[in-house]
């Protein structure tokens, strides 16, 4: 997709606040410091559209970004940040789960994991939840510019095994810095949007 127009649409914490629209939605989820804002910005060719926080765990709401008046990118709250209270973690979990279970416009969820580390217990729990609830999903390994080129494929394989990913689920390598993987990920996103 050629991105001609991308803008922040709305912030929401409950279904009543979601955009009143039938446009397809592509949602991004992952740990607080996995680079969700960076990947959204790089996919949309914008530097500061999705706000990148210096404090992991800061995004507490769902942010919707309108792309070409054709679809929404949806930035879900990051999970797994250690200094956040259990009550707050539970609240964020409810915000994410409510969106994933009730939003019929959701076409696919993109689970982001840091290529440098084994998927966390929270990543595995999120992946298992997506599978158990039949939510269409993809996995993207971020920050591939931080490791050597020869290490990328072994790390992707390790991530697949750690998540116990089904045969047809691809793990996309991605770098927000170099844009490596951008075209392949857009092609995969387009397939979900074109199903409309």
N, C-alpha and C positions, 0 to 999 in steps of 0.2 A: 504494500500500500504506500502511495505517495502522500505524506502528511502535509496538507496545505493549511490546515487550521487546527489548532489544539488549544484548549483553554480549560482552566479550572471551572467546574460547574457548581458544585455544592459539597458541603460537609454534612455528614449525617451520623446519628448514633442509633436510629430506630427506623423501621419501615415507613413510618409516616413522613419522614424527612427525605427519603430516597427520591431521585428525580422522577417526575411523572412522565415517563417515556417508555416506549417499547423498543428502543434501540438495543442491539445486542451488547452485552457487557463481558469484558475480559478482566478477571480479578487477579490481583497479585497478593501473595501471602508468604510470610517467612519470618525468620528471627529478626529482632530489632535492628541489628547491624549488618544485615545481609546485602544491603544495597538496593532496596525496593525503589526509593525515589530516584536513584541514579539510573537504574535500568528503564524506568518510565521516561525520564528525561531523554535518555539516549535513543529510545525507540521513537520518540516524538520529535527528535531534532530540536530540543529545547534545553537551555542550560539550567534554568531555575523555575520551571513550571511546577514540578513536584518539589516541595520544600525538603531539603536535606538537613536533618537536625544533627547538631554536634552532640546531642544527648540521646543515646539509644533509648528506646522505649517511650519517646515523647509523643509519637502519633497515637492519639487515643480515640480517634474517630475514623470513619470511612470517608475517604476523599474520592470524588468522582471527577474525571477529566473527559471532556467532550472532544472527540477526534473526528474532524471533517463532517460533523453532523451525521456521522454514520454509525458510530459506536462509542461506548464509554470504556475507558480504562478505570479500574476501581482499585484504589490503594487501601488494603485492609490493615488494621493495627498490627504492628509487629508483636511477636510473642517471645517468651523465653528470657526476658531481661531480669537479671538476678535481684536488682535492688527494688523491684516493684513488689508491693505487698500482695499477699495471696488474694485478698479481697479484690484488689484492682485487676490482678491477673484473671480472676473469675469473671469480672465485669467485661474485660476485653474479649475473653473467650465467648461470652454470651453474645456480644455485638457481632463477632465473626460468624458464629454458628447460626444466629438468626438470619443474617444476610444470606449465607450459603444455602440454608434450607427453604427460604421463602421467596427468593428472587428468581422469578421465571425467566427474566431476561439474561441471566447468567449463562454464558455459553461454555466457558472453560475457566478453570482456576489454574494459575501458574504458580507452582510451589518453588520458591527460590531457596537454594542451599549454597553455602560458601564452598567452593571447590577445594579449598585448602584444609577443610576439616571434615571429619566423619559427621554425617547428619546427627543432630542432637536427639535426645529423647523426645523433645517437643516436636522436632521435624518428623520423627517416626510416628508419633501420635497423630499429628496432622495428616500425614500420608495415609495412615490406617483409617482415619475418620473419612477421608475423601473416598477411599475404596469402599468402605462399609456402607456409605450413603450414596454410592453410584454417582458421584459428582465428576463430570469430565475434567481431566486434569493433564497437565504437562509438568515436567521437572526441568528447571534451569539451574545449571551450576554457574554461579557468578564469580567474578574476579579472576578469570583464567589468565589475565595478564600478570598475575602475581606468582605464577608457577612456570616452570620450563615447559616448552612445547611438548617435549617427549613425555612429560608427566600427565598431560591432560587426559588422554584416553584411559590410562590405568585408573585415574581418579574418578572418571565418569563411571567406569565399571564398578569401582568400590562403592560409589553412591547408590547405584542400582541395587547392588547386593544388600547394602545396609538398610535400604528402604523396602527391600523385598518387592521391587517393582515388577509388575506384570510384564509379560513378553513384549507386548505392543507399545509399552510406554517408553518414549525416547527421553534421554537426558541431554538437553541442549547445552553446549558450552557457550559462555557469554562473557564479554568484557565491555563494561560501560565506558572504559577509558579508550580502548582502541576500536570499539564498535564491532569487534569480531563476533560473529554469530548473529548479528542483527538481521541480515537478510533471511537466513534460515528460520529464525523465530517469527519474523513477520509473515513468511509463507505459511507457517503452521497456524498462526493466528487468523490469517485470511481464510483458511479453510473452514474454521468455525464460524466466521462472520458470514461467509458466502452460503452457508447452509440455510440462511434466512429465507 
